Amino acid sequence: MTSHPGDGDGDDRSAAEQAPQVCARCGVTAEGPQPTWALSVENGTRRHYCEACSREHLRAIEGRLDAQWW
């Protein structure tokens, strides 16, 4: 029997998802999942923002402005 991605056997997360999250704005590092952090995809790159940076730049994030504009 073979295992397929997403069927519950094994760990199908990438190395990037297993690494500690680092805020793309201020550089703070978080161990473990952070449900209050924001995730943005800019030019095909996933960027995580801590709660403080997310709150400070909420309108820009919701307006889908790239981080270079805020």
CNS distance restraints for C-alpha pairs under 8 A (distance, minus, plus):
assign (resid   3 and name CA) (resid   7 and name CA) 7.09 0.50 0.50
assign (resid   3 and name CA) (resid   9 and name CA) 6.38 0.50 0.50
assign (resid   4 and name CA) (resid   9 and name CA) 7.61 0.50 0.50
assign (resid   5 and name CA) (resid   9 and name CA) 7.73 0.50 0.50
assign (resid   5 and name CA) (resid  12 and name CA) 6.07 0.50 0.50
assign (resid   6 and name CA) (resid  12 and name CA) 6.80 0.50 0.50
assign (resid  13 and name CA) (resid  17 and name CA) 6.14 0.50 0.50
assign (resid  13 and name CA) (resid  18 and name CA) 7.01 0.50 0.50
assign (resid  14 and name CA) (resid  18 and name CA) 6.66 0.50 0.50
assign (resid  15 and name CA) (resid  19 and name CA) 6.29 0.50 0.50
assign (resid  20 and name CA) (resid  29 and name CA) 6.62 0.50 0.50
assign (resid  20 and name CA) (resid  30 and name CA) 5.86 0.50 0.50
assign (resid  20 and name CA) (resid  31 and name CA) 5.24 0.50 0.50
assign (resid  20 and name CA) (resid  32 and name CA) 6.62 0.50 0.50
assign (resid  21 and name CA) (resid  29 and name CA) 5.74 0.50 0.50
assign (resid  21 and name CA) (resid  30 and name CA) 5.31 0.50 0.50
assign (resid  21 and name CA) (resid  31 and name CA) 6.78 0.50 0.50
assign (resid  21 and name CA) (resid  32 and name CA) 7.72 0.50 0.50
assign (resid  21 and name CA) (resid  48 and name CA) 6.92 0.50 0.50
assign (resid  22 and name CA) (resid  27 and name CA) 5.61 0.50 0.50
assign (resid  22 and name CA) (resid  28 and name CA) 5.64 0.50 0.50
assign (resid  22 and name CA) (resid  29 and name CA) 4.45 0.50 0.50
assign (resid  22 and name CA) (resid  30 and name CA) 6.40 0.50 0.50
assign (resid  22 and name CA) (resid  48 and name CA) 6.63 0.50 0.50
assign (resid  22 and name CA) (resid  49 and name CA) 7.58 0.50 0.50
assign (resid  22 and name CA) (resid  50 and name CA) 7.93 0.50 0.50
assign (resid  23 and name CA) (resid  27 and name CA) 4.70 0.50 0.50
assign (resid  23 and name CA) (resid  28 and name CA) 5.38 0.50 0.50
assign (resid  23 and name CA) (resid  29 and name CA) 6.53 0.50 0.50
assign (resid  23 and name CA) (resid  47 and name CA) 7.49 0.50 0.50
assign (resid  23 and name CA) (resid  48 and name CA) 5.29 0.50 0.50
assign (resid  23 and name CA) (resid  49 and name CA) 4.53 0.50 0.50
assign (resid  23 and name CA) (resid  50 and name CA) 5.37 0.50 0.50
assign (resid  24 and name CA) (resid  47 and name CA) 5.90 0.50 0.50
assign (resid  24 and name CA) (resid  48 and name CA) 5.83 0.50 0.50
assign (resid  24 and name CA) (resid  49 and name CA) 5.79 0.50 0.50
assign (resid  25 and name CA) (resid  49 and name CA) 6.45 0.50 0.50
assign (resid  25 and name CA) (resid  53 and name CA) 6.90 0.50 0.50
assign (resid  26 and name CA) (resid  53 and name CA) 7.42 0.50 0.50
assign (resid  28 and name CA) (resid  50 and name CA) 7.35 0.50 0.50
assign (resid  30 and name CA) (resid  34 and name CA) 7.27 0.50 0.50
assign (resid  36 and name CA) (resid  50 and name CA) 7.39 0.50 0.50
assign (resid  36 and name CA) (resid  51 and name CA) 5.67 0.50 0.50
assign (resid  37 and name CA) (resid  48 and name CA) 6.68 0.50 0.50
assign (resid  37 and name CA) (resid  49 and name CA) 5.56 0.50 0.50
assign (resid  37 and name CA) (resid  50 and name CA) 4.77 0.50 0.50
assign (resid  37 and name CA) (resid  51 and name CA) 5.03 0.50 0.50
assign (resid  37 and name CA) (resid  54 and name CA) 6.90 0.50 0.50
assign (resid  38 and name CA) (resid  48 and name CA) 5.71 0.50 0.50
assign (resid  38 and name CA) (resid  49 and name CA) 5.10 0.50 0.50
assign (resid  38 and name CA) (resid  50 and name CA) 6.67 0.50 0.50
assign (resid  38 and name CA) (resid  51 and name CA) 7.22 0.50 0.50
assign (resid  38 and name CA) (resid  54 and name CA) 6.14 0.50 0.50
assign (resid  39 and name CA) (resid  46 and name CA) 6.81 0.50 0.50
assign (resid  39 and name CA) (resid  47 and name CA) 5.72 0.50 0.50
assign (resid  39 and name CA) (resid  48 and name CA) 4.66 0.50 0.50
assign (resid  39 and name CA) (resid  49 and name CA) 6.41 0.50 0.50
assign (resid  40 and name CA) (resid  46 and name CA) 5.81 0.50 0.50
assign (resid  40 and name CA) (resid  47 and name CA) 5.16 0.50 0.50
assign (resid  40 and name CA) (resid  48 and name CA) 6.39 0.50 0.50
assign (resid  40 and name CA) (resid  49 and name CA) 7.91 0.50 0.50
assign (resid  40 and name CA) (resid  61 and name CA) 7.73 0.50 0.50
assign (resid  41 and name CA) (resid  45 and name CA) 5.28 0.50 0.50
assign (resid  41 and name CA) (resid  46 and name CA) 4.51 0.50 0.50
assign (resid  41 and name CA) (resid  47 and name CA) 6.08 0.50 0.50
assign (resid  42 and name CA) (resid  46 and name CA) 6.56 0.50 0.50
assign (resid  42 and name CA) (resid  47 and name CA) 7.27 0.50 0.50
assign (resid  42 and name CA) (resid  66 and name CA) 6.35 0.50 0.50
assign (resid  49 and name CA) (resid  53 and name CA) 6.02 0.50 0.50
assign (resid  49 and name CA) (resid  54 and name CA) 5.80 0.50 0.50
assign (resid  50 and name CA) (resid  54 and name CA) 5.95 0.50 0.50
assign (resid  51 and name CA) (resid  55 and name CA) 6.08 0.50 0.50
assign (resid  52 and name CA) (resid  56 and name CA) 6.21 0.50 0.50
assign (resid  53 and name CA) (resid  57 and name CA) 6.11 0.50 0.50
assign (resid  54 and name CA) (resid  58 and name CA) 5.50 0.50 0.50
assign (resid  54 and name CA) (resid  61 and name CA) 7.61 0.50 0.50
assign (resid  57 and name CA) (resid  61 and name CA) 6.22 0.50 0.50
assign (resid  57 and name CA) (resid  70 and name CA) 7.13 0.50 0.50
assign (resid  58 and name CA) (resid  62 and name CA) 6.07 0.50 0.50
assign (resid  59 and name CA) (resid  63 and name CA) 5.93 0.50 0.50
assign (resid  60 and name CA) (resid  64 and name CA) 6.24 0.50 0.50
assign (resid  60 and name CA) (resid  65 and name CA) 5.40 0.50 0.50
assign (resid  60 and name CA) (resid  66 and name CA) 7.95 0.50 0.50
assign (resid  60 and name CA) (resid  70 and name CA) 6.70 0.50 0.50
assign (resid  61 and name CA) (resid  65 and name CA) 5.99 0.50 0.50
assign (resid  61 and name CA) (resid  66 and name CA) 7.73 0.50 0.50
assign (resid  65 and name CA) (resid  69 and name CA) 6.37 0.50 0.50
assign (resid  65 and name CA) (resid  70 and name CA) 7.62 0.50 0.50
assign (resid  66 and name CA) (resid  70 and name CA) 7.42 0.50 0.50
